[in-house]
Amino acid sequence: MGSGAFAKGHGTGNDFVLIADPDGAAPLTPERVRALADRRFGIGGDGVIRAVRAGSTGDAVLDEASPGTWAMDYWNADGSVSEMCGNGVRVFVRFLLESQLAALADGEGIDIATRAGVKRVVRRGELLSADLGPFELGGDRLVAAHGLEVDRPGLDVSTGNPHVVVALASTEELEALELHAAPVLDPAAESGANVEFVVPGAIADGVGAIRMRVHERGSGETLSCGTGAVAAAMATRHWSGDAADRWIVDVPGGRLEVEVDERGHAWLTGPAALVFRGEGIGGGVSQAP
């Protein structure tokens, strides 16, 4: 990809601007990220991802990975950096593959450095599956949101970044939510948190199902959140008494699958696609085939 080139990609509607910068020559800044992610005056996206080799990122955490490892320098749309993005890491690998910066046969994997550690992404046919590692269940908080008549309890879940998961009683409650404003947490999360609202469904043949909507820290409501899908599945698994290790998560942008392996690692599987490429990221943007 030439100077000023970019790609736009998404995973179940969670969309990103992607830039290749292998040698770390063009660091991101909050101002640049906000401009690129702006849906009216920029390219538009829930976040911006820079592909850079570990050792050249300028970020001490990313540069802890083995030199030469591809690092996902991920920023939220508001210009804040984020530890991890489950949809983003799959779209990032799709970007590497289609830009011929990496190659994967079916069943092969690649290590990606993130601010939440090195994550393994495996190609499974047309889908990509990311090992997001172990998760951690925490304490409870009260959550207030527009559209909820009373505050609801939420469970803290860490998947490398912070989440609070709230169970609702019905699809009608889920659809009535107005997530234009961030839900209010009591007590407040020190560094903020993504908030997932879920409606648990049936568990059959060891597979559970849930529906989810999410308000992402730094991005607002998004059509999907990969680490949020993991958090929602693991919270629901906990509430069910660990009744299933595989969960189907339906989000407004599509469907994801979460599975817990024998090590207690959560795997996130789903689609990842690039929808267009362009030139001129430093100034005006023009679409390219």
N, C-alpha and C positions, 0 to 999 in steps of 0.2 A: 504494500500500500504506500502511495506516495505521500509527500508532505501535504498536510491539510486534509487527508482522507479520513473518513469515518464510516462506521456502519451503525445501523439501527437494528436491534434485536429484541426478542421478548420470549419469556417462558410463561405460558398460560396468561398472557396479557400484562405481565409485569415487565415493563419495557425499559430499555437502556440505550444510551449512546456509548459506543465502543471505539476506542482509539488505540492504535498500535504505536508503542514507543519503546521498543526493545532496549535501547541504550540509556533510557532515562533522560533524554534531551529536552523533554517538554513537560515538566511537572504540572500537575493540576493545582489550581487555586480555588478558593471558595467562590470568587467572583466569576471565574471562567466556568465552573460547574453550574452555577445558577443560570448563566447566560445560555449554555448548551441545553440545559434541561427545561428551559422555559418553553411552554407549549404554544405560545403565540409569537414570540420574538426569536426563539431559538429552534433547535431540532425537536426537543420535547422528549421527556422520559422521566421515569421514577428515580433514575440515578444515572451516573456517568462512571464508566469503567475504563481504566487505562491498563493496557497489557504491557508489562515491563519485566525485565529479568531481575530476579533477586540479586542484590548486591549493587544495583543501579537505581533503586526506587527512591532513595532519599528518606525512606520511612524505616526507622530502626526495627520495628516489629517485622515488617515484610522482609527486610534484609537479613533476618535471622535464618531464613531458609537457605538450603544449599545453593551456592552461586550458580546461576544459570537457570534455576527453577523459574517457570513462569509465575509471576505474581499478579494477583488481581487487586489493583489499586481502586477500591470502590468508594464512591461518594454518593450521599443522598442528594436529592434534588435541591435541598435548601443550602447546599454547600458544606454540609458537615460530613466528616468521614464516618464510615461504619465498619464494624468488625467483620461482618459476614453477610452474605446474601445467597440463599439456597437456589433461587431461580437464577440469580446473576452468575453464579459459578458455572452453571450448566450452559448458559448463553455465552459466557466467556470462552468455554471450551469449544463451542460451536464456532465462535469467531476465530479462534486459533486454527481450527480445522479448515474452514472455508477460506482463510487468508493464507493457507499453506505454511503456517508457522508451526504446525504440529500435525501428526498423522496418527490415527487410531484404527486398528482393525476391530471388528466386532468382538467384544469380550476383553479388549485391552483397556488399560487405564493410564491416567496421567496424574501426577502430583501437581497441585496448585497451591501456591502460598497465599494465605489470607491473613488478616489481622486476628483471626481466631485460630490460627495454626494452619498447618499444611493439610489440605483435603484431597482425597483421591476421587477422581471422576472416571467412571467406566462407561464405555459405549455399549449399549444394549440394543442392537438394531438401529432403528431410527430415533430411539430415546437415549437420554443420558441419565446416569445414576450417580449421585454424589454421596460419599460417605461423610456425613456431617459429624461423626464422632459421638462420644457419649453426651448425654443430656443430663440436666440436673433439675430436680423439682425443688421448689422453695416454699415460702410461706404464702399466706393469703393476704389479699387487699380488697377493699371495697372499690367498685368501679361505677362511675356515673357517666352516662352517655345520653345525648339527645335521642329521644325515641323510647327510652326506658323509663317507666313510671317510677320505679324505685331502684336504688343502688343494688348492685349484685356482687357477690363474692367472686374474686378472680384468683387464680393460682399462678404464682411465679414459676416460669420455666426458663432455663438458660439453655440455648442451643449454640453457644458461642457469642450470641447477643441476647439482650434481655426481652422477655415476653411476659405478658399477663393474659391468661386464657379464662374466658367467662362462658359458662354453659347457659344456654337459653332453652326454654321449654318447647318452642315451636318455630316453624319456618316463618309464620306470620310475625313473631317477635323479631326474628332476624331481618326480615325485609323492612320492618318499620324503623330500623335504626337510621339515624341521620349522622353520618360520620364525616361531615364537612369540618367539624371541629374535633380536636383531640379529646378522647375520653379523659376524665379526671380520676386520678388514682389517690386513694387514701389508705396508707400513707403514700406520699409521692415517691416515685422511683428516682433515685439520686441522679442518674444519667438519662432519664426518660426510658420508655419501653414501647415496644410494639404491642398492640392490644388486639387479641383475636376473640371474636364472638362465634360460638359453635353451637350447632344443634346435633347432638348425637343421634345416630340411627341404629339400625339393627346390627347384631353381630351374628354371622352365619359362616359355618365351616372355617372358623378361625380368622375370619376377615371382618373388620369393623368398618363402618361408614359414618362420615360426618359431613355436614355442610358448614362453611366458614366464610365470614367477612372479616376484614382486617383494617385497622388504622395503623400505618407504619410511621414510626418515629422519623421525622425529617422529610417525609414524602406525602403524608395524608392518607386517605383511603386509596388503596390500590386494588387492581383486579385479582391479585394473587400475591402471596408472600411465601417463599419456599421454607425458610427457617420457621415462619409462622405456622405453616402446615405441619411441620414436625412438632412444634410446641403444642399445637392443638391436638394432634394425634396422641402425643405422649401424656397430655393432661387427661384426655378422655380414656386412654388405656389405664391410667392410674385410678380414675373414678370407677372404672368397670372391674377393678380388682385384677388387672393384667389379663383380661379375658382373651385378648388377641394381640399378636405381634405384627400383624399386617393391617394397614388402614388405607381406605380410599377416601381422599379428601376432595370434595367438590367446592371449588371457589368460583367467583363470577367469571373468571377467565378460562375455566376449563377444569381438568381433573389431574390430580397428583396422587402418587402412591408413596406411603411411608412404611418402612419395614425395619424391625429391630433384629439385629443379628445375634449370634451366640455370645459375642463380646459385650453386648449392650450398646452397640453403635447404631445410630439411626441413619438409614439410607433413604434418600429422597430421589424418586424417579419421575421423570416427566419429559415433555417435549421442550425443545429449544430451537428457535428459528431466527435467522437473519431475514429481515423484510426488505431492506434496501441499503445501498451504499451511496456515498456522496463525496464531493470534493468541495474545498473552500471552507473548512471548519474555522479558519482564522478570521474569516470575514463573512461575506454572504454565502449562503448554502445553496448548492444546486444539486438536484438528484442525478445520480448516475446509474446506469443499468448494472 
